Amino acid sequence: MADRATDRSDPNRRLRLPETNAEVFAEIVPQWVAVAPGAVLMVVTDPPDPPADLTRHVAGRDRVSPTSTVIDSLRFRVQLADRLKV
């Protein structure tokens, strides 16, 4: 499944990524929590909220921070700056 999820020639690849990502998160998040139980987990994904919700569930706690619209805002700022030549 992972090969199909990352195959850029497959127009449906993004539809396959949530399942693949969920498997990865379910495997690694408990390891992070075991090693650093007091850490805040930052989830940097696009889209941001479903993986962050999954991380909260798997980690069993609320100390999870998604990037939310930060990535989109940064992309917009870069494009705007390029257009305005600043």
N, C-alpha and C positions, 0 to 999 in steps of 0.2 A: 504494500500500500504506500509506503514512503516514497518509492520511486515514482509512482503515478502522481502523488501529491505534489512533487516538486518538478514534474515534467512541464516546462514552460510551453511546450507545443500543445498541451492538453487544455482546452478552454474551460474545463470543469475542475481544474486542479484546486482552486480556492474552496470548492465545495468539499473536497476531500481533506483539506488541512485541519479542520476542527477535530475530526476523529483522531488523526495522527498526533496533533498537538496534545489532545487530552491524554493519550497514552504516554507521551513523553512527560507531561506534567505529573501524571499519577506516579510515575517512576522516580522522578528526581526531587519533587517538592518534599516528600517525607525525609529524604536524605539531607536536604538543606535544613529542615526544622530540627533534625536530630543533631546536626553539627552546630547549629547556631540558633538555639531555641528562642533567644530574645531579639533576633534580627527582624527588621522590616523587609519584607520581600517586595521588590519592585518588578512589576510585570511590564515588559516593553514589547508589545505586540500590536498588530493591526489586523482586525479590530481589537480594541483594548479591553472592553468590559467582560465579555464571556470568559476569556482566559483568566482574568483577575478573579472573577467569581469562582471559577474552578479551583484556582490556587487557594482561595479562602477556604473552600470546602475541603480540599485535600489536606491543607495545613492544619485545619481545625482551629483557625483563629482569624481575627480581623486585621492583623498587622500586615496588610497587603496594599501596596499603592500602585494602581494602574497609571499608565502614561496618559490615559484618556485622550484629550484633544491636543496635548502638547506637541505630538509629532506632526499633526495636521497644521497646527498653528505655525510651527517652525518652517514647514514646507511653504506655507503661504508667505511668511516673512521673507524667505529667501527669494521667491519668485517676484514679490513686490519690490524688494531691494534691487534685484536685477533689472526690472523694468524701469525703475526710477534712477538707476545708475548711482546708487548710494551704497 
